[in-house]
Amino acid sequence: MRLPPDLPPDLKAGLERLAHGVPRKAVAERAAAQSCTYRGGGGSHRIVTEADVLAYAFARLPATYAAAAAVFNATRGSLPAFQPLSMLDVGAGPGTAAFAALLLAGSACFLFNHGKAGRQDAPPTREGEFALSVTNHNFLDVVIYLVHDGQQTRVGTVTGSSSQVFYLRARLLGMGREIQLLGHPIGGQAVARTETLVVQPGQYIEWTLETDLARSSVGVY
């Protein structure tokens, strides 16, 4: 299978949904300002708001996707037997290379836990621990917090379009074993929030963050 250079329809439709109600002139002006920053030697640290992210996606995601597709096509042509088991997407914006890899190689499907029937296998835990598995379908990095007994503890950050497992001490479950999870996207205003979860030591939590954080889902196993 060769990847076409154009964005896949689902990804293109996702961008259109994100831009719904936003004047295209404003997006273009912000994208032009970002280009000036890059030409002046600046970096992406100035991309901090949702409007910045949207402008970056419209201006750079299509070209980056096309470049990644060309690289993957060339790799497949030169090394037809090459079947990577994992991939680290660094410096390709909002997971752009990961999107291309997902379409090209079934071995990359672990990034979104696709290709598995039902929930994923339980992560191994040691005595006195529980595991939190977070799959982030959002373009933005999300900082994860755990709330117990009225206290909020920072767990860690899950980068955009990636998955991560955290191993946490059972004391964070509190006296009543009742917790809540919060997800704060870096550069975004929406917050992901679970209902109250009852968790026992040795169990694990599987939290899937969607592009629309309000549609995220969670389970305890």
ABEGO torsion letter per residue (X at the ends): XBBBABBBAAAAAAAAAAABGBBAAAAAAAAAAAAAAAAAGBBAAABABAAAAAAAAAAAAAAAAAAAAAAAAAAAAABAABBBABBBBBGAEBGAAAAAAAAABAAAAAAAGBGBBEBBBBBBBBBGBBBBBBBBABABBBBBBBBBGGBBBBAEBBBBGBBBBBBBBAAAAEAAGBBBBBBBBBGBABBBBBBBBBBBBGBBBBBBBBABAAABBBBBX
